[in-house]
């Protein structure tokens, strides 16, 4: 039986979930983060069953870099949990024949609990608690996680208006702008890198940071800030092709996956087009707001083939551009 402290943690968890209401992204993120402390786990993920794949749609801890990862439903413990509707435990991924051993080694997990997430008679995904140690989880841990199963499933489907298609859409798109979210962006990047390796094509990642959003929020309020974010998002979409992926990663952070792309001319043209469209002043409710962006890029194969490294390189280059913008702005203010 779980300890009194664990039961109190579960009650607090239930209260927090209720407060999140219709924010599906917030619900999923909260679930995987609280699972770490509840079970003293090293990682956690919510995976949704999408066709023949299990897809990481929310992650924390050691699983965090693998958001968007796809596993074969037929060859993973998560898939067995979905098909059987049962909570499953693995004490050692090196000896358990039910697991996707390559994926376990990549993430660094040795033991796990996989909890099915049901809606009605259908299991639509799993919550997975992970540890880098063998035999980490006890029967009490399985029971504690099971106490939250119905709550998590109900909260997810309440947020998605009890519609399976809405669940998948809201799990992969930003609620404010309708753009792809981080999970879908990383999923598409992973797929594009595999396809480009086969077709010998280039792929480009753009990391984009809105300039001045904090100032707008502070001076005019978050309602105006949200309008600016939506307009900024629209301009990103208007500046890209149907084959590209435009994502909002959170707050004022955006990313674009350009595929395929001809280097270097195609990249230069894309950034120039984005900059020109973003820089047009935005008229909203009788006031003009100046939009701007700092953009950094990384390309496959020139900058490597590891998707997390490509994102990191593009992010570092974006930050350098942002620092230059600050220096120019400060110099102009001094004069």
Backbone bond lengths (Angstrom), bond angles and torsions (degrees), N, CA, C in turn:
res aa  C-N    CA-C-N  psi(-1)  N-CA   C-N-CA  omega(-1)  CA-C   N-CA-C  phi
1 X - - - 1.464 - - 1.529 109.32 -
2 X 1.356 119.19 131.83 1.464 121.08 178.17 1.518 111.36 -57.38
3 X 1.323 116.80 150.11 1.456 121.70 -179.24 1.524 110.95 -68.71
4 X 1.355 114.97 163.50 1.468 119.68 177.20 1.522 111.21 -58.90
5 X 1.314 116.90 -37.81 1.460 120.41 179.75 1.531 110.79 -63.33
6 X 1.349 115.59 -42.18 1.468 119.32 178.37 1.521 110.72 -63.57
7 X 1.340 116.44 -41.84 1.462 119.96 179.57 1.529 111.11 -63.31
8 X 1.328 117.28 -38.62 1.465 120.37 176.49 1.522 110.86 -65.45
9 X 1.330 116.23 -37.98 1.470 119.89 176.55 1.525 110.63 -62.42
10 X 1.329 116.46 -38.86 1.464 120.15 179.34 1.519 110.49 -66.04
11 X 1.331 117.64 -40.02 1.467 121.03 177.63 1.530 110.60 -62.60
12 X 1.331 116.65 -43.50 1.467 120.06 177.17 1.525 110.89 -63.43
13 X 1.317 115.40 -39.39 1.465 121.45 177.36 1.528 110.03 -59.74
14 X 1.331 116.97 -44.43 1.462 120.88 178.82 1.526 111.32 -60.75
15 X 1.328 116.54 -41.53 1.459 120.74 179.64 1.519 110.90 -63.65
16 X 1.329 116.54 -43.42 1.469 120.54 -179.60 1.528 110.99 -64.07
17 X 1.325 116.85 -40.96 1.466 121.09 179.33 1.525 110.07 -62.07
18 X 1.333 116.59 -43.18 1.467 120.51 -179.78 1.530 110.99 -60.72
19 X 1.324 117.10 -36.64 1.463 120.93 -179.46 1.527 111.98 -68.07
20 X 1.334 116.92 -29.45 1.465 120.17 -178.05 1.523 112.71 -72.37
21 X 1.336 117.32 -24.22 1.458 121.03 172.33 1.514 113.59 57.54
22 X 1.358 115.56 -118.69 1.458 121.41 -171.50 1.523 113.79 -90.77
23 X 1.314 117.74 8.65 1.468 120.72 179.98 1.521 108.82 -86.65
24 X 1.338 117.12 90.03 1.460 120.88 -175.71 1.521 111.33 -62.37
25 X 1.342 116.84 -42.89 1.461 119.18 178.26 1.516 111.27 -59.62
26 X 1.337 116.50 -41.66 1.459 120.98 178.15 1.515 111.94 -64.89
27 X 1.343 116.95 -40.03 1.466 121.15 178.57 1.521 110.25 -61.51
28 X 1.323 116.60 -49.67 1.462 120.37 -176.79 1.522 111.35 -65.46
29 X 1.329 116.32 -42.48 1.463 120.09 179.00 1.525 110.93 -63.40
30 X 1.331 116.71 -42.19 1.461 120.51 -179.86 1.527 110.63 -64.41
31 X 1.315 116.58 -40.98 1.468 120.57 -178.81 1.527 110.95 -59.82
32 X 1.332 117.01 -49.60 1.469 118.60 -175.56 1.528 111.40 -70.62
33 X 1.321 117.57 -30.77 1.466 119.13 178.42 1.526 112.06 -73.94
34 X 1.338 117.11 -40.44 1.465 119.21 179.67 1.526 111.89 -72.34
35 X 1.315 117.34 -25.40 1.460 120.14 177.77 1.524 110.92 -62.11
36 X 1.336 117.02 -33.24 1.468 120.84 179.10 1.526 110.98 -58.44
37 X 1.341 116.31 -50.48 1.465 119.74 -176.55 1.527 111.91 -76.61
38 X 1.326 117.43 -33.49 1.455 120.50 -177.54 1.527 111.44 -63.09
39 X 1.329 116.42 -40.90 1.472 120.60 -176.40 1.525 112.78 -111.11
40 X 1.332 117.49 6.77 1.471 120.87 -174.01 1.529 109.76 52.79
41 X 1.337 114.67 44.59 1.468 120.79 -178.16 1.525 110.17 -88.89
42 X 1.323 116.10 159.96 1.468 121.44 177.50 1.522 112.41 -90.29
43 X 1.325 116.36 -18.75 1.459 119.73 -179.58 1.511 110.16 -162.29
44 X 1.339 115.69 163.09 1.459 120.71 177.31 1.515 108.38 -154.19
45 X 1.335 115.53 153.63 1.459 120.30 179.11 1.518 109.64 -151.26
46 X 1.323 115.69 145.88 1.463 121.25 164.39 1.513 106.46 -103.54
47 X 1.335 115.33 121.95 1.456 121.39 178.17 1.523 108.46 -111.67
48 X 1.314 116.77 134.37 1.459 121.20 175.33 1.520 109.65 -105.36
49 X 1.320 115.72 141.91 1.464 121.46 177.06 1.524 108.33 -81.50
50 X 1.326 116.21 113.60 1.464 121.71 -178.01 1.527 108.18 -126.38
51 X 1.333 115.56 102.00 1.453 119.56 -175.62 1.515 110.41 65.01
52 X 1.317 116.85 -125.15 1.461 121.28 -178.98 1.532 112.04 -94.64
53 X 1.327 117.11 9.29 1.462 121.45 -176.06 1.525 112.01 -117.66
54 X 1.324 115.21 154.48 1.462 123.20 164.11 1.527 105.93 -105.59
55 X 1.341 117.20 126.35 1.465 121.09 -172.91 1.518 109.87 -119.06
56 X 1.341 116.69 129.00 1.459 122.32 176.81 1.530 109.10 -70.83
57 X 1.347 117.62 108.89 1.460 121.55 -177.37 1.526 113.30 -106.99
58 X 1.326 118.13 -13.71 1.470 122.39 171.88 1.520 106.67 -150.13
59 X 1.335 117.34 136.95 1.467 120.80 -174.30 1.515 111.27 -142.79
60 X 1.336 115.17 157.17 1.466 121.16 174.12 1.521 108.88 -151.81
61 X 1.340 116.13 164.59 1.459 120.59 177.65 1.515 112.34 61.63
62 X 1.325 116.96 -136.51 1.464 120.22 -175.82 1.531 111.89 -66.46
63 X 1.328 117.36 -17.48 1.472 120.59 179.37 1.522 112.25 -86.40
64 X 1.332 118.01 -11.07 1.464 120.61 -171.90 1.528 113.65 -56.00
65 X 1.348 120.27 -41.94 1.477 118.80 -179.27 1.526 113.91 -68.21
66 X 1.333 117.37 -8.67 1.464 119.73 -171.74 1.530 112.80 -107.11
67 X 1.323 117.24 20.22 1.454 119.75 176.01 1.528 109.11 -58.54
68 X 1.337 116.22 136.26 1.460 120.86 -174.94 1.519 113.91 89.03
69 X 1.337 117.87 -5.56 1.467 120.86 179.54 1.527 110.40 -62.98
70 X 1.319 116.70 139.81 1.465 122.44 178.46 1.529 110.44 -112.70
71 X 1.323 115.23 133.01 1.455 122.06 174.06 1.522 108.36 -118.42
72 X 1.320 116.28 150.19 1.457 120.47 175.23 1.523 109.31 -70.95
73 X 1.328 116.28 122.53 1.456 120.44 -177.94 1.524 111.24 -56.66
74 X 1.320 117.49 -35.85 1.461 121.26 -175.88 1.517 113.32 -76.41
75 X 1.331 118.08 -15.50 1.459 119.29 -174.37 1.511 114.38 -122.75
76 X 1.348 116.96 29.74 1.460 119.25 -178.75 1.525 109.91 -138.92
77 X 1.323 116.40 157.99 1.459 121.01 177.50 1.531 110.42 -63.51
78 X 1.321 116.25 -35.14 1.465 120.23 176.93 1.524 110.57 -61.06
79 X 1.324 116.07 -43.21 1.455 119.88 178.38 1.513 112.08 -62.72
80 X 1.336 116.80 -41.31 1.464 120.19 177.23 1.530 110.48 -61.69
81 X 1.325 116.89 -38.37 1.465 120.84 179.64 1.526 111.06 -65.77
82 X 1.346 115.94 -42.00 1.466 120.03 178.12 1.524 110.54 -63.48
83 X 1.318 117.16 -45.09 1.467 120.63 -176.19 1.522 112.34 -70.44
84 X 1.329 116.93 -33.49 1.468 120.09 -177.78 1.529 112.45 -93.21
85 X 1.338 116.40 -21.22 1.464 120.19 -175.19 1.511 113.09 71.46
86 X 1.338 117.69 17.38 1.464 121.77 -175.60 1.535 111.45 -111.90
87 X 1.334 115.45 150.17 1.458 121.33 170.90 1.526 108.40 -75.32
88 X 1.334 115.80 129.46 1.462 120.90 -176.61 1.521 110.43 -122.75
89 X 1.322 115.45 147.88 1.468 120.62 177.90 1.517 109.23 -126.10
90 X 1.317 114.19 137.88 1.467 120.99 174.37 1.520 107.85 -117.82
91 X 1.321 116.79 124.29 1.463 120.08 -179.53 1.518 112.77 -90.38
92 X 1.336 117.13 -21.93 1.465 119.53 177.79 1.531 109.18 -156.60
93 X 1.313 115.74 110.95 1.461 120.50 -177.41 1.522 112.71 -67.78
94 X 1.324 117.28 -16.00 1.458 119.94 179.46 1.522 112.62 -78.89
95 X 1.339 116.51 -16.45 1.467 119.24 -178.23 1.526 112.79 -121.51
96 X 1.324 117.73 -11.61 1.466 121.93 -177.86 1.528 109.39 -83.94
97 X 1.329 116.62 118.00 1.460 121.26 -175.32 1.535 112.83 -75.47
98 X 1.328 118.07 -9.41 1.459 120.45 -177.36 1.520 112.90 -82.58
99 X 1.314 118.39 -13.64 1.464 120.98 -169.35 1.528 111.34 -94.33
100 X 1.331 114.88 161.66 1.462 122.08 169.00 1.534 106.21 -86.43
101 X 1.323 115.40 94.79 1.475 120.02 -170.01 1.536 111.75 -64.90
102 X 1.314 117.40 -37.70 1.470 119.63 179.83 1.529 110.66 -62.27
103 X 1.325 116.71 -42.35 1.467 120.15 178.98 1.521 110.61 -65.76
104 X 1.325 117.05 -40.27 1.472 120.50 178.66 1.526 110.89 -61.57
105 X 1.318 116.51 -42.61 1.463 120.13 179.91 1.519 110.89 -66.84
106 X 1.333 116.30 -38.68 1.459 120.11 179.37 1.524 110.74 -61.42
107 X 1.324 116.92 -43.91 1.466 121.36 -177.79 1.520 110.94 -77.63
108 X 1.332 116.97 -31.37 1.464 121.05 -178.58 1.515 112.85 94.84
109 X 1.343 117.43 27.35 1.465 119.82 179.59 1.525 110.14 -102.21
110 X 1.350 114.75 145.63 1.469 120.53 178.05 1.528 111.48 -118.47
111 X 1.336 117.28 -26.69 1.467 119.39 177.74 1.519 108.87 -141.16
112 X 1.351 115.82 157.17 1.462 119.20 -175.24 1.522 111.40 -162.53
113 X 1.341 113.67 159.29 1.460 122.57 167.70 1.517 106.41 -117.12
114 X 1.328 117.16 134.75 1.457 121.57 178.19 1.528 108.12 -120.06
115 X 1.327 115.59 117.62 1.457 122.85 -174.56 1.526 110.02 -109.66
116 X 1.333 119.07 120.66 1.465 119.64 -179.86 1.524 111.77 -69.90
117 X 1.328 115.42 142.05 1.461 122.15 175.90 1.522 107.21 -108.88
118 X 1.329 116.22 116.08 1.457 121.34 -173.05 1.520 110.95 -111.23
119 X 1.325 114.48 151.72 1.464 121.66 166.38 1.511 107.21 -134.69
120 X 1.352 116.29 112.92 1.456 119.36 -172.94 1.515 109.39 66.04
121 X 1.313 116.63 -126.69 1.464 120.96 -179.65 1.521 112.70 -97.01
122 X 1.322 117.11 6.12 1.461 120.65 -173.82 1.527 111.22 -111.71
123 X 1.330 116.70 133.24 1.461 121.75 172.94 1.526 107.94 -93.70
124 X 1.328 116.31 118.42 1.466 120.52 -172.44 1.523 113.35 -104.36
125 X 1.328 116.82 -9.81 1.452 119.47 -179.03 1.504 110.32 179.95
126 X 1.329 116.03 -169.05 1.465 121.06 -179.58 1.522 109.94 -141.56
127 X 1.321 114.01 155.17 1.459 122.06 164.31 1.521 106.61 -105.10
128 X 1.332 116.01 125.87 1.465 120.72 -176.75 1.529 109.72 -117.65
129 X 1.344 116.15 123.40 1.464 122.44 172.10 1.518 107.76 -100.36
130 X 1.349 116.41 135.05 1.460 120.83 -172.05 1.528 111.58 -126.16
131 X 1.321 115.54 150.94 1.460 121.73 172.04 1.523 109.61 -137.45
132 X 1.311 115.62 147.33 1.460 120.22 175.50 1.525 111.66 -81.36
133 X 1.350 116.57 -5.10 1.467 121.81 179.69 1.530 110.38 -103.03
134 X 1.327 117.84 143.30 1.463 119.63 172.61 1.531 110.47 -66.62
135 X 1.332 116.84 149.38 1.472 123.81 173.21 1.526 112.41 52.38
136 X 1.314 117.26 41.02 1.454 121.37 -177.86 1.526 112.37 -74.12
137 X 1.333 117.10 -37.16 1.460 120.29 -167.88 1.529 112.03 -100.05
138 X 1.349 114.53 142.40 1.460 121.84 -177.48 1.526 110.48 -104.18
139 X 1.337 115.76 175.74 1.459 120.89 174.43 1.529 110.62 -60.60
140 X 1.322 117.03 -36.89 1.464 120.56 178.53 1.528 111.05 -63.51
141 X 1.326 116.18 -37.15 1.465 119.47 177.67 1.524 110.88 -64.23
142 X 1.342 115.57 -41.84 1.469 120.02 178.12 1.527 109.64 -61.58
143 X 1.331 116.87 -42.16 1.467 120.60 -179.13 1.531 110.84 -67.33
144 X 1.341 116.42 -40.92 1.465 120.14 179.64 1.513 111.14 -61.89
145 X 1.330 116.36 -43.52 1.464 119.52 179.01 1.532 110.48 -67.39
146 X 1.330 116.22 -36.04 1.456 120.11 179.43 1.518 112.80 -64.70
147 X 1.340 117.38 -29.61 1.460 120.83 178.87 1.530 111.71 -64.01
148 X 1.332 116.39 -21.47 1.468 120.31 -177.63 1.519 113.11 -97.90
149 X 1.332 117.42 -5.60 1.465 120.10 -170.98 1.520 112.35 -58.94
150 X 1.335 116.99 -53.39 1.463 120.08 -177.02 1.525 110.97 -63.52
151 X 1.329 116.13 -39.53 1.462 120.51 179.88 1.525 111.17 -61.19
152 X 1.347 116.56 -47.65 1.464 120.79 -178.38 1.525 110.44 -63.36
153 X 1.328 116.59 -46.22 1.466 120.15 -179.54 1.521 110.93 -61.44
154 X 1.329 116.63 -45.48 1.462 120.47 -179.20 1.518 111.00 -63.39
155 X 1.333 116.83 -41.58 1.467 120.32 -179.64 1.517 111.23 -64.45
156 X 1.330 117.00 -41.31 1.461 120.37 -179.89 1.525 110.95 -64.45
157 X 1.325 116.23 -43.70 1.464 118.37 -177.45 1.523 111.89 -77.08
158 X 1.327 117.41 -28.82 1.470 119.66 173.45 1.516 109.06 -63.92
159 X 1.336 116.69 -43.16 1.466 120.38 179.18 1.518 111.13 -64.27
160 X 1.319 116.75 -32.03 1.467 120.65 -179.23 1.524 112.29 -95.25
161 X 1.336 116.23 14.90 1.473 122.17 177.61 1.523 111.68 60.41
162 X 1.349 115.56 34.37 1.455 122.25 174.09 1.524 113.21 57.71
163 X 1.300 116.79 34.34 1.456 121.26 -179.57 1.519 108.20 -127.22
164 X 1.328 117.13 126.38 1.467 120.68 -175.78 1.523 111.71 -62.49
165 X 1.338 116.92 -43.29 1.463 119.57 179.18 1.522 110.69 -62.51
166 X 1.325 116.25 -39.93 1.472 120.13 177.79 1.519 110.68 -64.45
167 X 1.324 116.39 -35.58 1.467 119.82 178.32 1.521 110.48 -59.41
168 X 1.325 117.92 -48.73 1.457 120.90 -178.95 1.531 110.67 -65.45
169 X 1.344 116.51 -41.49 1.466 118.84 -178.65 1.525 110.38 -64.35
170 X 1.322 117.11 -47.43 1.461 119.43 -176.98 1.522 112.39 -70.26
171 X 1.329 116.47 -24.39 1.469 119.71 177.22 1.514 112.03 -75.26
172 X 1.342 117.54 -14.54 1.462 120.21 -175.06 1.527 113.15 -121.49
173 X 1.339 118.07 2.48 1.461 120.77 -177.27 1.528 111.35 -132.98
174 X 1.313 114.80 150.13 1.460 121.69 178.33 1.526 109.94 -72.52
175 X 1.324 116.61 132.27 1.454 120.49 -174.85 1.512 114.44 -66.77
176 X 1.332 118.28 -33.55 1.461 121.09 -176.91 1.519 112.38 -79.64
177 X 1.319 117.07 -44.47 1.467 120.66 -170.01 1.521 114.17 -104.20
178 X 1.332 118.12 -18.69 1.455 121.06 -174.88 1.514 113.80 79.40
179 X 1.343 117.34 0.81 1.461 120.26 176.83 1.524 110.45 -72.67
180 X 1.318 116.11 164.24 1.460 120.38 171.59 1.525 109.41 -58.16
181 X 1.346 117.15 148.40 1.459 119.61 174.83 1.530 109.50 -97.96
182 X 1.324 116.24 -175.54 1.466 120.54 -176.12 1.533 111.68 -59.59
183 X 1.340 116.72 -40.42 1.468 119.42 -177.95 1.523 111.11 -61.78
184 X 1.332 117.18 -46.77 1.463 120.29 -179.15 1.526 110.84 -68.93
185 X 1.337 116.96 -37.37 1.466 120.01 178.53 1.524 110.54 -60.46
186 X 1.343 117.04 -48.26 1.455 120.09 -178.81 1.528 111.30 -66.96
187 X 1.316 116.40 -34.68 1.463 121.23 175.48 1.527 110.00 -60.66
188 X 1.340 116.68 -48.74 1.467 120.89 -179.44 1.525 111.69 -67.24
189 X 1.337 116.91 -36.74 1.461 120.03 178.37 1.519 110.42 -64.35
190 X 1.318 116.16 -43.12 1.469 119.98 179.70 1.537 110.29 -61.40
191 X 1.332 116.45 -43.79 1.466 120.62 179.67 1.524 111.23 -66.04
192 X 1.340 116.42 -41.14 1.466 120.69 -178.14 1.520 111.69 -65.61
193 X 1.327 116.82 -37.95 1.468 119.65 178.79 1.524 110.97 -64.74
194 X 1.332 116.55 -40.60 1.467 119.90 178.43 1.521 111.02 -64.62
195 X 1.333 116.05 -44.35 1.459 120.22 -179.29 1.522 111.76 -67.18
196 X 1.330 116.79 -40.29 1.465 121.17 -178.63 1.520 111.62 -67.75
197 X 1.333 116.47 -32.99 1.467 119.58 176.73 1.527 110.19 -64.04
198 X 1.327 115.66 -37.81 1.478 119.34 179.14 1.528 111.56 -72.49
199 X 1.351 115.90 -37.34 1.470 120.33 -173.85 1.526 113.51 -96.59
200 X 1.349 116.19 -0.15 1.468 121.84 -179.82 1.543 111.15 56.90
201 X 1.334 115.01 45.72 1.458 121.50 177.08 1.517 110.36 -111.57
202 X 1.321 115.53 162.02 1.459 121.17 178.30 1.525 110.32 -95.15
203 X 1.331 115.11 151.64 1.460 123.47 176.55 1.524 107.61 -130.54
204 X 1.323 116.42 143.06 1.462 119.37 179.33 1.521 110.17 -127.23
205 X 1.330 115.92 136.64 1.458 123.05 173.68 1.525 108.45 -108.11
206 X 1.319 116.54 126.13 1.460 121.83 173.44 1.521 108.90 -109.17
207 X 1.318 116.89 127.65 1.465 121.77 170.99 1.518 106.93 -104.42
208 X 1.335 116.10 129.21 1.463 121.76 -171.16 1.520 109.31 -128.81
209 X 1.322 115.98 129.82 1.462 121.68 177.62 1.528 108.62 -119.43
210 X 1.324 117.42 125.45 1.460 120.65 177.05 1.525 109.53 -65.34
211 X 1.308 116.40 135.23 1.460 120.36 175.24 1.534 109.28 -90.43
212 X 1.331 116.04 128.23 1.458 120.06 170.01 1.505 117.36 87.74
213 X 1.346 118.90 8.69 1.463 119.04 -178.64 1.528 111.51 -64.91
214 X 1.325 117.78 -40.02 1.469 120.18 179.76 1.518 110.78 -60.41
215 X 1.321 116.14 -40.96 1.468 119.63 179.65 1.529 111.05 -63.58
216 X 1.322 116.66 -40.96 1.471 120.23 178.37 1.524 110.33 -65.17
217 X 1.346 117.21 -44.70 1.469 119.95 178.15 1.519 111.76 -61.02
218 X 1.334 116.86 -42.76 1.461 120.93 -178.21 1.520 112.21 -67.57
219 X 1.336 116.95 -38.97 1.468 120.87 -174.08 1.520 113.48 -87.68
220 X 1.356 117.22 -30.91 1.465 119.47 -171.93 1.527 113.68 -123.69
221 X 1.321 117.58 -8.36 1.459 120.65 178.50 1.520 112.75 97.55
222 X 1.338 115.32 162.92 1.467 120.41 -174.38 1.523 112.89 -73.96
223 X 1.330 118.78 -22.18 1.463 119.13 175.97 1.519 110.21 -63.07
224 X 1.328 116.67 -44.03 1.466 120.86 176.72 1.527 109.28 -67.81
225 X 1.334 116.04 -40.48 1.461 119.67 178.24 1.512 112.24 -58.71
226 X 1.331 117.28 -41.23 1.465 120.85 178.11 1.524 111.24 -64.84
227 X 1.352 116.52 -39.02 1.477 119.76 177.78 1.524 110.87 -62.86
228 X 1.334 116.07 -39.30 1.461 120.90 178.60 1.530 110.28 -66.25
229 X 1.347 117.39 -42.24 1.466 121.23 178.05 1.529 110.45 -60.12
230 X 1.333 116.89 -43.21 1.469 120.54 -179.53 1.531 111.16 -65.62
231 X 1.329 117.22 -39.95 1.463 120.29 178.02 1.525 110.43 -67.28
232 X 1.314 116.68 -42.14 1.465 121.69 177.14 1.528 109.92 -58.70
233 X 1.333 116.45 -44.23 1.466 121.48 179.55 1.521 110.91 -62.34
234 X 1.330 116.50 -42.67 1.464 121.00 179.53 1.529 110.55 -61.41
235 X 1.315 116.63 -40.33 1.461 119.61 179.95 1.523 111.72 -67.70
236 X 1.335 116.97 -35.13 1.461 119.30 174.80 1.524 110.45 -62.95
237 X 1.327 116.30 -44.46 1.466 120.17 179.38 1.526 111.14 -63.82
238 X 1.331 116.66 -41.06 1.470 120.78 -178.71 1.527 111.95 -67.58
239 X 1.336 116.77 -19.29 1.464 121.12 -175.66 1.529 112.79 -97.15
240 X 1.329 117.06 0.16 1.462 119.94 -174.56 1.528 110.63 -122.02
241 X 1.345 114.94 172.64 1.459 122.06 -177.71 1.527 110.41 -97.85
242 X 1.320 115.59 165.94 1.463 120.27 179.06 1.530 111.28 -62.36
243 X 1.323 117.73 -27.97 1.469 121.16 -178.45 1.528 112.59 -79.11
244 X 1.331 117.78 -12.14 1.460 121.89 -179.27 1.533 110.57 -86.77
245 X 1.319 116.34 160.40 1.469 121.90 175.47 1.520 108.76 -117.23
246 X 1.333 116.06 122.44 1.462 122.00 176.42 1.518 107.92 -107.12
247 X 1.325 117.35 127.14 1.468 120.94 -174.62 1.520 111.15 -131.75
248 X 1.314 115.09 146.52 1.464 120.97 167.93 1.518 106.73 -103.57
249 X 1.327 116.05 118.10 1.453 121.33 -176.75 1.515 111.98 -85.92
250 X 1.340 116.18 -16.37 1.457 120.80 -179.81 1.510 110.89 139.91
251 X 1.342 117.18 141.93 1.456 120.46 177.71 1.511 112.00 58.53
252 X 1.335 115.72 -121.32 1.467 121.23 179.88 1.520 112.02 -103.93
253 X 1.346 117.56 19.48 1.463 122.26 -177.49 1.524 110.77 -104.88
254 X 1.326 114.95 129.08 1.455 121.90 -179.58 1.528 108.86 -131.11
255 X 1.317 115.28 164.47 1.462 119.80 176.02 1.515 108.79 -148.64
256 X 1.335 115.58 150.41 1.454 121.62 176.95 1.526 108.66 -131.23
257 X 1.316 115.30 133.63 1.464 122.27 173.65 1.522 107.39 -103.02
258 X 1.331 116.40 114.97 1.462 121.97 179.62 1.523 108.76 -99.90
259 X 1.321 115.90 113.94 1.461 119.53 -178.41 1.523 110.54 -153.79
260 X 1.357 116.78 130.59 1.470 126.14 -8.42 1.520 109.62 -77.83
261 X 1.340 116.30 168.98 1.465 120.93 -178.42 1.519 108.95 -143.30
262 X 1.322 116.36 137.50 1.463 121.45 174.41 1.529 108.37 -92.54
263 X 1.328 115.99 126.46 1.470 120.54 -177.96 1.523 110.31 -104.63
264 X 1.359 116.73 144.52 1.462 126.94 -3.75 1.524 113.76 -91.55
265 X 1.340 118.12 -11.70 1.459 120.86 -171.33 1.522 112.59 -61.38
266 X 1.338 117.20 -41.69 1.456 119.97 -177.94 1.510 112.09 -62.79
267 X 1.336 116.82 -38.94 1.463 121.21 178.99 1.524 110.58 -67.28
268 X 1.322 117.08 -46.89 1.469 120.32 179.32 1.522 111.39 -58.99
269 X 1.328 116.04 -42.96 1.468 120.23 179.82 1.525 110.89 -64.21
270 X 1.331 116.73 -41.56 1.463 120.47 -179.22 1.529 111.32 -63.20
271 X 1.328 117.16 -43.98 1.463 120.56 -179.09 1.529 110.46 -67.72
272 X 1.331 117.25 -40.20 1.468 120.01 177.48 1.532 111.28 -62.26
273 X 1.324 116.73 -41.91 1.465 120.71 179.65 1.535 110.32 -64.79
274 X 1.327 117.07 -43.14 1.456 120.76 177.91 1.525 111.39 -61.01
275 X 1.328 115.71 -48.55 1.470 120.55 -177.42 1.521 111.25 -61.33
276 X 1.330 116.54 -43.82 1.469 120.59 -178.80 1.524 111.22 -62.16
277 X 1.334 117.22 -42.53 1.462 120.22 -178.86 1.524 112.25 -72.14
278 X 1.320 116.79 -38.57 1.462 120.54 -178.43 1.527 110.86 -67.84
279 X 1.318 117.63 -37.06 1.467 121.49 -172.90 1.530 114.31 -73.00
280 X 1.323 118.73 -9.83 1.471 120.64 178.42 1.526 108.70 -66.85
281 X 1.343 118.87 128.06 1.474 120.86 -179.93 1.529 111.32 -57.29
282 X 1.323 116.31 145.45 1.465 123.72 -176.78 1.526 109.75 -106.07
283 X 1.333 116.41 117.32 1.458 121.64 178.10 1.519 109.10 -94.36
284 X 1.336 117.77 121.09 1.458 121.99 -178.88 1.523 109.42 -143.33
285 X 1.312 115.32 121.08 1.467 122.75 179.26 1.522 111.95 51.32
286 X 1.339 114.32 45.01 1.457 120.19 173.82 1.508 115.40 82.12
287 X 1.331 118.86 -1.58 1.462 121.81 179.24 1.530 109.31 -117.56
288 X 1.322 115.01 150.19 1.463 120.60 178.91 1.527 109.21 -104.57
289 X 1.316 115.45 130.20 1.460 121.95 178.68 1.528 108.37 -119.30
290 X 1.332 114.92 131.65 1.459 120.07 -179.85 1.522 109.58 -88.14
291 X 1.313 116.72 122.78 1.457 121.44 178.03 1.526 109.58 -98.71
292 X 1.294 115.90 151.14 1.461 121.05 176.90 1.514 109.63 -159.02
293 X 1.318 116.79 165.21 1.457 120.76 -178.27 1.515 110.98 -150.43
294 X 1.332 114.64 149.00 1.459 122.17 169.72 1.526 106.67 -107.18
295 X 1.335 116.82 128.31 1.461 121.78 -173.09 1.524 110.23 -125.06
296 X 1.322 115.84 128.41 1.455 122.03 173.39 1.516 109.79 -121.91
297 X 1.318 117.45 151.97 1.462 120.36 -175.52 1.522 111.70 -133.22
298 X 1.332 114.31 154.75 1.468 122.23 170.75 1.520 107.12 -145.00
299 X 1.316 116.59 144.96 1.462 119.74 -174.53 1.524 111.67 -127.25
300 X 1.327 113.44 147.54 1.458 121.60 169.32 1.528 107.04 -102.04
301 X 1.313 120.31 130.85 1.471 127.14 11.52 1.535 114.48 -97.36
302 X 1.343 118.34 -3.17 1.471 120.64 -171.62 1.530 113.01 -57.53
303 X 1.340 116.98 -39.95 1.460 120.97 -176.94 1.518 113.21 -100.52
304 X 1.331 117.24 11.96 1.456 121.08 177.72 1.515 112.05 112.67
305 X 1.338 115.64 -178.20 1.458 121.06 -177.15 1.522 113.35 -124.83
306 X 1.323 117.97 7.37 1.464 121.60 177.68 1.524 108.79 -90.56
307 X 1.335 117.34 121.35 1.461 119.33 -172.12 1.524 112.32 -63.61
308 X 1.331 118.42 -39.64 1.464 119.52 179.50 1.532 111.39 -66.87
309 X 1.331 116.61 -34.88 1.463 120.55 178.21 1.524 110.40 -68.65
310 X 1.327 117.15 -38.96 1.463 120.13 178.20 1.523 110.69 -62.29
311 X 1.324 116.63 -43.69 1.474 120.58 178.04 1.525 110.21 -63.08
312 X 1.329 116.71 -41.27 1.462 120.59 -179.70 1.529 111.47 -64.38
313 X 1.334 117.17 -43.21 1.472 120.78 179.81 1.527 110.22 -64.09
314 X 1.344 116.78 -46.00 1.467 120.19 179.05 1.523 110.67 -61.46
315 X 1.330 116.73 -38.15 1.462 121.21 179.89 1.528 110.89 -66.23
316 X 1.323 116.92 -41.87 1.464 120.60 178.10 1.525 111.26 -63.27
317 X 1.316 116.89 -41.32 1.466 120.69 179.24 1.529 111.01 -68.75
318 X 1.331 116.54 -35.73 1.466 119.90 175.73 1.519 110.48 -63.21
319 X 1.331 116.42 -42.58 1.460 120.68 -179.52 1.529 110.86 -63.11
320 X 1.331 117.28 -38.53 1.469 120.68 177.81 1.524 110.51 -63.33
321 X 1.336 117.08 -41.09 1.471 121.07 176.98 1.527 109.90 -63.60
322 X 1.319 117.24 -41.18 1.464 121.37 -179.78 1.526 110.72 -63.02
323 X 1.331 116.92 -39.64 1.467 120.60 177.29 1.524 110.72 -62.97
324 X 1.335 116.72 -39.73 1.470 120.38 176.88 1.527 110.74 -62.66
325 X 1.325 116.98 -41.06 1.465 120.74 178.37 1.527 110.64 -61.58
326 X 1.345 116.29 -41.17 1.468 120.16 178.56 1.527 111.00 -63.18
327 X 1.346 117.03 -42.07 1.467 120.22 -179.08 1.529 110.68 -64.24
328 X 1.336 116.21 -43.50 1.455 120.02 178.55 1.512 111.07 -62.71
329 X 1.347 116.62 -43.90 1.470 121.38 -179.91 1.511 111.15 -62.96
330 X 1.338 117.16 -43.40 1.466 120.78 -179.91 1.516 110.91 -66.46
331 X 1.353 116.68 -37.27 1.476 120.22 178.88 1.517 110.67 -64.97
332 X 1.342 116.82 -41.08 1.457 120.46 178.87 1.523 111.74 -66.30
333 X 1.330 116.20 -37.93 1.473 119.74 178.78 1.525 111.31 -66.71
334 X 1.354 117.06 -34.42 1.463 120.60 -179.98 1.517 111.04 -66.14
335 X 1.352 115.96 -28.01 1.449 119.02 -179.46 1.522 112.01 -95.24
